[in-house]
Amino acid sequence: MRDIIPTLPKERGWMFEHLLQYNGFWFTPTSILDGVIFLQHHFKPRPTDIFLATSPKTGSTWFKALIFATMNRTNFELSNHPLLTTGPHGLFPFLDTYIFQNDHYQDSISSLKSLPSPRLFSTHVPYSMFPDSATDASSGCRFVYICRNPKDVFVSMWFFVNKSRTKEVSPMSLEEAFELFCRGVSPYGPYWDHVLGYWKASLESPNKILFLKYEDMKNDPVVHVRRLAEFIGKPFSAEEERNGAVEEIIRLCSFENLSNLEINKNGAERFSPEIAVDKSNFFRKGQVGDWKNYLTEEMAKRIDQISDDKLYGSGLKFGT
Ligand SMILES: Nc1ncnc2c1ncn2[C@@H]1O[C@H](COP(=O)(O)OS(=O)(=O)O)[C@@H](OP(=O)(O)O)[C@H]1O
């Protein structure tokens, strides 16, 4: 499979020199692309697997914390919760770079096999690129997908790459990045196609894919954490509700709490030999509508127009 890499369409990268287009989406060579190809051809899903799927900068860090804290809430006291010492990205495996936590494919396969069920994974991989054995209605695997307003996603991504990019990549102006994003050339982009893949699948199989919006979680976290808990098969009991368990999880995973923990302020998260990101870069502002501080009226209109065109007839509207 790797033989095809030199033949793939190539564009300017955001964090690394290039992005390569594979199966209609743009990926970073070689780390991410290798991981995606591994997933397509070697990953064996289990019916109990749960995937937290996101496009980059849509709230992955936040939802990693939320889903882990919800799923494991009876296993830990708040005072010794893993989130206080591990940080959201270390809680459960990121599937896209899983092969780099191990020496080669065979080790990754064995190590995936040894994980206890139910396995929880995070991923940025588009829905269409998952093996059929995971996406078939009969497979049992479930996906939680997070969508965010593309204007905030773009601004978040631009700040992130300007802090995290490697030395060989020259700084990218907001305008240059904007052009690439609008053309769909962004990590795991086109953003709109990524969202629509999961959206359409969630309409076809609502019991298989829970489609959530960053903005809705911000507006009414209690309702959405309850939905998340029900979807992963861990609904809050009446007693937990009375004891404020939902609110406790929301507080634990809040931007204010997580961004102020020592574990999230210092050091780097290493995803692969090439990709290491300062942990603090995963926390910027955590707000809805920050795009207003960076995009001109014309830029906002252009993204809105693309969204109108792409989402036309889908029934999906981005949060604002
Ligand atoms: N706890 C919490 N609550 C709300 N928002 C949060 C939280 N943690 C991180 N963030 C904000 O999410 C943005 C980063 O997105 P991701 O976590 O998807 O990034 S990544 O894909 O893992 O690189 C980025 O958004 P911006 O602030 O708009 O840049 C982070 O600040």
The ligand as an SDF file (V2000), in Angstrom:
LIG
                    3D

 31 33  0  0  0  0  0  0  0  0999 V2000
  -12.4670   21.3990   28.1990 N   0  0  0  0  0  0  0  0  0  0  0  0
  -12.6800   22.0950   27.0850 C   0  0  0  0  0  0  0  0  0  0  0  0
  -13.8720   22.7120   26.8830 N   0  0  0  0  0  0  0  0  0  0  0  0
  -14.0990   23.4290   25.7620 C   0  0  0  0  0  0  0  0  0  0  0  0
  -13.2020   23.5820   24.7650 N   0  0  0  0  0  0  0  0  0  0  0  0
  -12.0040   22.9800   24.9220 C   0  0  0  0  0  0  0  0  0  0  0  0
  -11.6910   22.2080   26.0710 C   0  0  0  0  0  0  0  0  0  0  0  0
  -10.4360   21.7350   25.9290 N   0  0  0  0  0  0  0  0  0  0  0  0
   -9.9640   22.1870   24.7600 C   0  0  0  0  0  0  0  0  0  0  0  0
  -10.9040   22.9430   24.1540 N   0  0  0  0  0  0  0  0  0  0  0  0
  -10.8120   23.6570   22.8790 C   0  0  0  0  0  0  0  0  0  0  0  0
  -10.9560   22.7410   21.7970 O   0  0  0  0  0  0  0  0  0  0  0  0
  -10.1430   23.1740   20.6900 C   0  0  0  0  0  0  0  0  0  0  0  0
   -9.1050   22.1140   20.3920 C   0  0  0  0  0  0  0  0  0  0  0  0
   -9.7550   21.1240   19.6390 O   0  0  0  0  0  0  0  0  0  0  0  0
   -9.3310   19.6110   19.7070 P   0  0  0  0  0  0  0  0  0  0  0  0
   -9.2350   19.1870   21.1110 O   0  0  0  0  0  0  0  0  0  0  0  0
  -10.2690   18.8820   18.8240 O   0  0  0  0  0  0  0  0  0  0  0  0
   -7.8730   19.6440   19.0690 O   0  0  0  0  0  0  0  0  0  0  0  0
   -7.0770   18.3530   18.5530 S   0  0  0  0  0  0  0  0  0  0  0  0
   -7.7850   17.8790   17.3510 O   0  0  0  0  0  0  0  0  0  0  0  0
   -7.0380   17.3550   19.6120 O   0  0  0  0  0  0  0  0  0  0  0  0
   -5.7420   18.8660   18.2020 O   0  0  0  0  0  0  0  0  0  0  0  0
   -9.5010   24.4700   21.1250 C   0  0  0  0  0  0  0  0  0  0  0  0
  -10.4240   25.4700   20.7310 O   0  0  0  0  0  0  0  0  0  0  0  0
  -10.0130   27.0120   20.5480 P   0  0  0  0  0  0  0  0  0  0  0  0
   -9.8480   27.5610   21.9210 O   0  0  0  0  0  0  0  0  0  0  0  0
  -11.1730   27.6510   19.8300 O   0  0  0  0  0  0  0  0  0  0  0  0
   -8.7670   27.0550   19.7500 O   0  0  0  0  0  0  0  0  0  0  0  0
   -9.4430   24.2760   22.6270 C   0  0  0  0  0  0  0  0  0  0  0  0
   -9.2710   25.4630   23.3500 O   0  0  0  0  0  0  0  0  0  0  0  0
  1  2  1  0
  2  3  1  0
  2  7  2  0
  3  4  2  0
  4  5  1  0
  5  6  2  0
  6  7  1  0
  6 10  1  0
  7  8  1  0
  8  9  2  0
  9 10  1  0
 10 11  1  0
 11 12  1  0
 11 30  1  0
 12 13  1  0
 13 14  1  0
 13 24  1  0
 14 15  1  0
 15 16  1  0
 16 17  2  0
 16 18  1  0
 16 19  1  0
 19 20  1  0
 20 21  2  0
 20 22  2  0
 20 23  1  0
 24 25  1  0
 24 30  1  0
 25 26  1  0
 26 27  2  0
 26 28  1  0
 26 29  1  0
 30 31  1  0
M  END
$$$$
